[in-house]
Amino acid sequence: MLDYHLVPYGDWGIRPALFYIGNSAIPSYSFFIILALIVGCFAYYLEARKQKSMNENTFYILIAAIVGGALGAKIPIVFIYWKEIVSSFPDLSVLLSGRTILGGLIGGMIGVLYIKKRLGIKGRKGNLFAPAIALGVAIGRIGCFLRGCCFGKPTLLPWGVDFGDGILRHPTEIYESLFMLSMFFYLMWKKDKKPKPGSLFSTLMVSYFIFRFFIEFIREEKVVFLGMTVWQIICLLGLVYFFIKEKGLRSIKKGIFLYK
């Protein structure tokens, strides 16, 4: 089930099956998604232990992030492709197809905010998560590249990739993997500078929203409003949210106070 994803046809991709065990194929997408989850959780565990933050709440936050991320990665796809899902019933392949990293990041954030409020957990834990998330996405996108999902538009650049239709395209999955890997190293360097609680997560999310907004222009995505894709609109909303959360809210409160 992990290997269902939005691709033009079955044998599309660089290497849909990573390797075989007997007659059973091990899908590239599934392998790297699972690897990304394992590595991300391990990186989170190591950082939490290093910061002496290993406790029951740390475990609950991790579970909330995973569950929220899984739901967030799937729910937007259901809303966007609901017509295709309904028309294909009782065939469930369309329903099981597709996930979005952007939705997964937002869903994971919402899951953590919910569990913190539910359990009365104080303080911001984003600095523990940020490097682990960046590393996990960098690994997961390798699976996307090999499977051929999330591919780019045609290009004449020498590193264009043929995913199966004879057309050289932008390997946007690799662009994103390299971007998130660079973010991982940057965040690992930044965390030693004693950043404010939660600031690394905000840095990661804002950076990703900006990156994703611009890379959408070279991805094969449907334009829905003012020349933008659904994901670009979500990125803009995310940037507005973090602006208000990190800076704008204080400015607004200060302005109201001065007005009074």
Contacts in CASP RR format, 6 or more apart in sequence:
PFRMAT RR
TARGET T0000
AUTHOR 0000-0000-0000
METHOD contacts of the structure
MODEL  1
MLDYHLVPYGDWGIRPALFYIGNSAIPSYSFFIILALIVGCFAYYLEARK
QKSMNENTFYILIAAIVGGALGAKIPIVFIYWKEIVSSFPDLSVLLSGRT
ILGGLIGGMIGVLYIKKRLGIKGRKGNLFAPAIALGVAIGRIGCFLRGCC
FGKPTLLPWGVDFGDGILRHPTEIYESLFMLSMFFYLMWKKDKKPKPGSL
FSTLMVSYFIFRFFIEFIREEKVVFLGMTVWQIICLLGLVYFFIKEKGLR
SIKKGIFLYK
1 96 0 8 1.000
2 27 0 8 1.000
2 29 0 8 1.000
2 30 0 8 1.000
2 33 0 8 1.000
2 34 0 8 1.000
3 27 0 8 1.000
3 29 0 8 1.000
3 30 0 8 1.000
3 147 0 8 1.000
4 93 0 8 1.000
4 96 0 8 1.000
4 97 0 8 1.000
4 98 0 8 1.000
5 29 0 8 1.000
5 97 0 8 1.000
5 98 0 8 1.000
5 99 0 8 1.000
5 144 0 8 1.000
5 147 0 8 1.000
5 149 0 8 1.000
6 77 0 8 1.000
6 97 0 8 1.000
6 98 0 8 1.000
6 149 0 8 1.000
7 13 0 8 1.000
7 147 0 8 1.000
7 148 0 8 1.000
7 149 0 8 1.000
8 165 0 8 1.000
10 16 0 8 1.000
11 164 0 8 1.000
12 147 0 8 1.000
12 148 0 8 1.000
12 163 0 8 1.000
12 164 0 8 1.000
12 165 0 8 1.000
13 146 0 8 1.000
13 147 0 8 1.000
13 148 0 8 1.000
13 163 0 8 1.000
13 164 0 8 1.000
14 145 0 8 1.000
14 146 0 8 1.000
14 147 0 8 1.000
14 148 0 8 1.000
14 161 0 8 1.000
14 163 0 8 1.000
15 28 0 8 1.000
15 146 0 8 1.000
16 25 0 8 1.000
16 27 0 8 1.000
16 28 0 8 1.000
16 29 0 8 1.000
16 146 0 8 1.000
16 147 0 8 1.000
16 148 0 8 1.000
17 25 0 8 1.000
17 26 0 8 1.000
17 27 0 8 1.000
17 28 0 8 1.000
18 26 0 8 1.000
18 27 0 8 1.000
18 28 0 8 1.000
18 31 0 8 1.000
18 146 0 8 1.000
19 25 0 8 1.000
19 26 0 8 1.000
20 26 0 8 1.000
27 147 0 8 1.000
28 143 0 8 1.000
28 146 0 8 1.000
28 147 0 8 1.000
29 143 0 8 1.000
29 144 0 8 1.000
29 146 0 8 1.000
29 147 0 8 1.000
29 149 0 8 1.000
31 143 0 8 1.000
32 139 0 8 1.000
32 140 0 8 1.000
32 142 0 8 1.000
32 143 0 8 1.000
32 144 0 8 1.000
32 146 0 8 1.000
33 140 0 8 1.000
33 143 0 8 1.000
35 139 0 8 1.000
35 140 0 8 1.000
36 135 0 8 1.000
36 136 0 8 1.000
36 137 0 8 1.000
36 138 0 8 1.000
36 139 0 8 1.000
36 140 0 8 1.000
37 66 0 8 1.000
37 136 0 8 1.000
39 135 0 8 1.000
39 136 0 8 1.000
39 139 0 8 1.000
40 132 0 8 1.000
40 133 0 8 1.000
40 135 0 8 1.000
40 136 0 8 1.000
41 62 0 8 1.000
41 66 0 8 1.000
41 132 0 8 1.000
43 131 0 8 1.000
43 132 0 8 1.000
43 135 0 8 1.000
43 136 0 8 1.000
44 62 0 8 1.000
44 128 0 8 1.000
44 129 0 8 1.000
44 132 0 8 1.000
45 54 0 8 1.000
47 128 0 8 1.000
47 131 0 8 1.000
47 132 0 8 1.000
47 191 0 8 1.000
48 54 0 8 1.000
48 58 0 8 1.000
48 128 0 8 1.000
51 127 0 8 1.000
51 128 0 8 1.000
53 125 0 8 1.000
53 128 0 8 1.000
57 119 0 8 1.000
57 121 0 8 1.000
58 125 0 8 1.000
58 128 0 8 1.000
60 115 0 8 1.000
60 119 0 8 1.000
60 121 0 8 1.000
61 112 0 8 1.000
61 115 0 8 1.000
61 116 0 8 1.000
61 121 0 8 1.000
61 125 0 8 1.000
63 115 0 8 1.000
64 108 0 8 1.000
64 111 0 8 1.000
64 112 0 8 1.000
64 114 0 8 1.000
64 115 0 8 1.000
65 108 0 8 1.000
65 109 0 8 1.000
65 111 0 8 1.000
65 112 0 8 1.000
65 129 0 8 1.000
66 108 0 8 1.000
67 108 0 8 1.000
67 111 0 8 1.000
68 104 0 8 1.000
68 107 0 8 1.000
68 108 0 8 1.000
68 110 0 8 1.000
68 111 0 8 1.000
69 103 0 8 1.000
69 104 0 8 1.000
69 105 0 8 1.000
69 107 0 8 1.000
69 108 0 8 1.000
69 111 0 8 1.000
70 104 0 8 1.000
71 104 0 8 1.000
71 107 0 8 1.000
72 100 0 8 1.000
72 103 0 8 1.000
72 104 0 8 1.000
72 106 0 8 1.000
72 107 0 8 1.000
72 108 0 8 1.000
72 110 0 8 1.000
73 99 0 8 1.000
73 100 0 8 1.000
73 101 0 8 1.000
73 103 0 8 1.000
73 104 0 8 1.000
73 107 0 8 1.000
74 98 0 8 1.000
74 99 0 8 1.000
75 103 0 8 1.000
76 100 0 8 1.000
76 102 0 8 1.000
76 103 0 8 1.000
76 230 0 8 1.000
76 234 0 8 1.000
77 97 0 8 1.000
77 98 0 8 1.000
77 99 0 8 1.000
77 100 0 8 1.000
78 85 0 8 1.000
78 95 0 8 1.000
80 230 0 8 1.000
81 94 0 8 1.000
84 94 0 8 1.000
85 94 0 8 1.000
85 95 0 8 1.000
88 94 0 8 1.000
88 95 0 8 1.000
98 149 0 8 1.000
100 231 0 8 1.000
101 137 0 8 1.000
101 141 0 8 1.000
101 176 0 8 1.000
102 208 0 8 1.000
102 212 0 8 1.000
102 231 0 8 1.000
102 234 0 8 1.000
102 235 0 8 1.000
103 234 0 8 1.000
105 133 0 8 1.000
105 137 0 8 1.000
105 205 0 8 1.000
105 208 0 8 1.000
106 234 0 8 1.000
106 238 0 8 1.000
109 201 0 8 1.000
109 205 0 8 1.000
112 125 0 8 1.000
112 129 0 8 1.000
115 121 0 8 1.000
116 123 0 8 1.000
116 125 0 8 1.000
123 197 0 8 1.000
124 197 0 8 1.000
124 198 0 8 1.000
124 201 0 8 1.000
125 197 0 8 1.000
125 198 0 8 1.000
126 197 0 8 1.000
126 198 0 8 1.000
126 200 0 8 1.000
126 201 0 8 1.000
127 191 0 8 1.000
127 195 0 8 1.000
127 197 0 8 1.000
127 198 0 8 1.000
127 199 0 8 1.000
127 200 0 8 1.000
127 201 0 8 1.000
129 201 0 8 1.000
130 187 0 8 1.000
130 191 0 8 1.000
130 198 0 8 1.000
130 200 0 8 1.000
130 201 0 8 1.000
130 203 0 8 1.000
130 204 0 8 1.000
131 184 0 8 1.000
131 187 0 8 1.000
131 188 0 8 1.000
131 191 0 8 1.000
131 200 0 8 1.000
133 201 0 8 1.000
133 204 0 8 1.000
134 180 0 8 1.000
134 181 0 8 1.000
134 183 0 8 1.000
134 184 0 8 1.000
134 187 0 8 1.000
134 204 0 8 1.000
135 180 0 8 1.000
135 181 0 8 1.000
135 184 0 8 1.000
136 180 0 8 1.000
137 176 0 8 1.000
137 177 0 8 1.000
137 180 0 8 1.000
138 177 0 8 1.000
138 178 0 8 1.000
138 180 0 8 1.000
138 181 0 8 1.000
138 184 0 8 1.000
139 177 0 8 1.000
140 177 0 8 1.000
141 150 0 8 1.000
141 173 0 8 1.000
141 174 0 8 1.000
141 176 0 8 1.000
141 177 0 8 1.000
141 180 0 8 1.000
142 173 0 8 1.000
142 174 0 8 1.000
142 177 0 8 1.000
143 173 0 8 1.000
144 150 0 8 1.000
144 173 0 8 1.000
145 171 0 8 1.000
145 173 0 8 1.000
145 174 0 8 1.000
145 177 0 8 1.000
148 163 0 8 1.000
148 173 0 8 1.000
149 173 0 8 1.000
150 172 0 8 1.000
150 173 0 8 1.000
150 176 0 8 1.000
150 219 0 8 1.000
151 161 0 8 1.000
151 163 0 8 1.000
151 169 0 8 1.000
151 170 0 8 1.000
151 171 0 8 1.000
151 172 0 8 1.000
151 173 0 8 1.000
151 219 0 8 1.000
151 220 0 8 1.000
152 169 0 8 1.000
152 170 0 8 1.000
152 171 0 8 1.000
152 172 0 8 1.000
152 218 0 8 1.000
152 219 0 8 1.000
152 220 0 8 1.000
153 169 0 8 1.000
153 170 0 8 1.000
153 218 0 8 1.000
153 219 0 8 1.000
153 220 0 8 1.000
154 167 0 8 1.000
154 168 0 8 1.000
154 169 0 8 1.000
155 168 0 8 1.000
155 169 0 8 1.000
155 170 0 8 1.000
155 218 0 8 1.000
156 168 0 8 1.000
157 168 0 8 1.000
157 170 0 8 1.000
159 171 0 8 1.000
160 168 0 8 1.000
160 169 0 8 1.000
160 170 0 8 1.000
160 171 0 8 1.000
161 168 0 8 1.000
161 169 0 8 1.000
161 170 0 8 1.000
161 171 0 8 1.000
162 168 0 8 1.000
162 169 0 8 1.000
163 169 0 8 1.000
169 220 0 8 1.000
170 218 0 8 1.000
170 219 0 8 1.000
172 215 0 8 1.000
172 218 0 8 1.000
172 219 0 8 1.000
175 215 0 8 1.000
176 211 0 8 1.000
176 212 0 8 1.000
176 215 0 8 1.000
179 211 0 8 1.000
180 208 0 8 1.000
183 204 0 8 1.000
183 207 0 8 1.000
183 208 0 8 1.000
187 200 0 8 1.000
187 203 0 8 1.000
187 204 0 8 1.000
190 200 0 8 1.000
190 203 0 8 1.000
191 200 0 8 1.000
202 242 0 8 1.000
202 245 0 8 1.000
202 246 0 8 1.000
205 238 0 8 1.000
205 242 0 8 1.000
206 239 0 8 1.000
206 242 0 8 1.000
209 235 0 8 1.000
209 236 0 8 1.000
209 238 0 8 1.000
209 239 0 8 1.000
209 242 0 8 1.000
210 235 0 8 1.000
210 239 0 8 1.000
212 231 0 8 1.000
212 232 0 8 1.000
212 235 0 8 1.000
213 232 0 8 1.000
213 235 0 8 1.000
213 236 0 8 1.000
216 228 0 8 1.000
216 229 0 8 1.000
216 231 0 8 1.000
216 232 0 8 1.000
216 235 0 8 1.000
219 229 0 8 1.000
221 229 0 8 1.000
221 230 0 8 1.000
221 231 0 8 1.000
222 229 0 8 1.000
222 230 0 8 1.000
223 229 0 8 1.000
224 230 0 8 1.000
224 233 0 8 1.000
225 233 0 8 1.000
228 236 0 8 1.000
244 252 0 8 1.000
END
